[in-house]
Amino acid sequence: MKKILLCCCAMILAMWVAISPALAADSNSPAPATDSNSTAMAGECTSEGFFVNPEDCTKFFRCVDFSQDGKSFTKFDFECGPGTVYDERYNTCNHAWALPESDKCYKSMSSMK
């Protein structure tokens, strides 16, 4: 039970850290899309978890199956903070230079220089 509670707390903290820059933005700006019908970010949910946006390494999304039937997913879109990209190894944003050179996000950020 303690492990489940710790895991839930860690997930909540990770989500809060990921969205806190967005919360600091101007309150008059439109809220980011957070449902599975969103076209703002590429990628579809086929399983639960965190995934890098296949078209933009500075964005990622989380798929959650609230119905627990393995077929109905809700997609939550996120953006990394300035100068960072999504690191699939740690399910968090990281500096591009800290990724392995073989990572596609490392290569995509290197080509932007």
MIPA-559719 format. One record per residue (C-alpha): residue in three letters; x, y, z; residue number from 0. Coordinates in steps of 0.25 Angstrom, whole numbers. Each point is the difference from the previous one (the first is absolute). Layout:
MIPA-559719
PT	ALA	X	Y	Z	NUM
...
END
This chain:
MIPA-559719
PT	MET	0	0	0	0
PT	LYS	11	10	3	1
PT	LYS	7	-3	-13	2
PT	ILE	-13	3	-8	3
PT	LEU	-2	13	9	4
PT	LEU	15	4	-3	5
PT	CYS	-2	-3	-15	6
PT	CYS	-13	9	-1	7
PT	CYS	7	11	8	8
PT	ALA	12	0	-10	9
PT	MET	-10	0	-12	10
PT	ILE	-7	12	5	11
PT	LEU	13	7	3	12
PT	ALA	5	-3	-14	13
PT	MET	-13	5	-6	14
PT	TRP	0	13	8	15
PT	VAL	15	3	-3	16
PT	ALA	-3	-2	-15	17
PT	ILE	-12	9	0	18
PT	SER	5	11	10	19
PT	PRO	6	8	-11	20
PT	ALA	-13	1	-7	21
PT	LEU	-7	4	12	22
PT	ALA	9	12	2	23
PT	ALA	-4	5	-14	24
PT	ASP	-9	11	-3	25
PT	SER	-14	-4	5	26
PT	ASN	-6	7	-12	27
PT	SER	6	-10	-9	28
PT	PRO	-8	-12	-5	29
PT	ALA	2	-13	8	30
PT	PRO	7	-12	-7	31
PT	ALA	-8	-11	-6	32
PT	THR	-1	-12	10	33
PT	ASP	-9	-9	-7	34
PT	SER	1	-12	-9	35
PT	ASN	-7	8	-12	36
PT	SER	11	10	1	37
PT	THR	8	3	-13	38
PT	ALA	9	10	7	39
PT	MET	10	-12	2	40
PT	ALA	3	-12	-9	41
PT	GLY	0	-14	6	42
PT	GLU	-11	-10	3	43
PT	CYS	-3	-7	13	44
PT	THR	1	-15	-2	45
PT	SER	5	-4	14	46
PT	GLU	2	7	14	47
PT	GLY	12	8	2	48
PT	PHE	8	12	-3	49
PT	PHE	5	2	-15	50
PT	VAL	8	10	-7	51
PT	ASN	-7	8	-11	52
PT	PRO	5	-7	-13	53
PT	GLU	0	14	-7	54
PT	ASP	6	9	11	55
PT	CYS	10	-5	10	56
PT	THR	-4	12	9	57
PT	LYS	-14	-6	2	58
PT	PHE	-5	-12	6	59
PT	PHE	-13	-7	4	60
PT	ARG	-6	-9	10	61
PT	CYS	-10	-11	-3	62
PT	VAL	-10	-4	11	63
PT	ASP	-10	-11	0	64
PT	PHE	-10	4	10	65
PT	SER	-10	-10	-4	66
PT	GLN	11	-11	2	67
PT	ASP	-6	-8	-12	68
PT	GLY	13	3	-8	69
PT	LYS	-7	6	-12	70
PT	SER	-5	14	5	71
PT	PHE	12	10	2	72
PT	THR	0	14	5	73
PT	LYS	12	8	-6	74
PT	PHE	7	11	8	75
PT	ASP	9	9	-7	76
PT	PHE	13	7	6	77
PT	GLU	11	9	-4	78
PT	CYS	14	0	5	79
PT	GLY	6	12	6	80
PT	PRO	9	9	-9	81
PT	GLY	12	-6	-5	82
PT	THR	-4	-14	4	83
PT	VAL	-5	-13	-7	84
PT	TYR	-8	-12	5	85
PT	ASP	10	-11	5	86
PT	GLU	-7	-14	-2	87
PT	ARG	10	-6	10	88
PT	TYR	-5	8	12	89
PT	ASN	-14	4	-5	90
PT	THR	3	14	2	91
PT	CYS	6	12	-7	92
PT	ASN	15	1	-1	93
PT	HIS	11	8	-7	94
PT	ALA	2	-5	-14	95
PT	TRP	15	-1	2	96
PT	ALA	-3	-10	12	97
PT	LEU	-7	-10	-9	98
PT	PRO	8	-11	-7	99
PT	GLU	6	4	-13	100
PT	SER	-9	-11	-6	101
PT	ASP	-13	6	4	102
PT	LYS	-8	6	-11	103
PT	CYS	-3	12	9	104
PT	TYR	15	3	2	105
PT	LYS	2	0	-15	106
PT	SER	-12	9	-2	107
PT	MET	5	10	10	108
PT	SER	14	0	-6	109
PT	SER	-5	3	-14	110
PT	MET	-7	12	5	111
PT	LYS	13	7	4	112
END
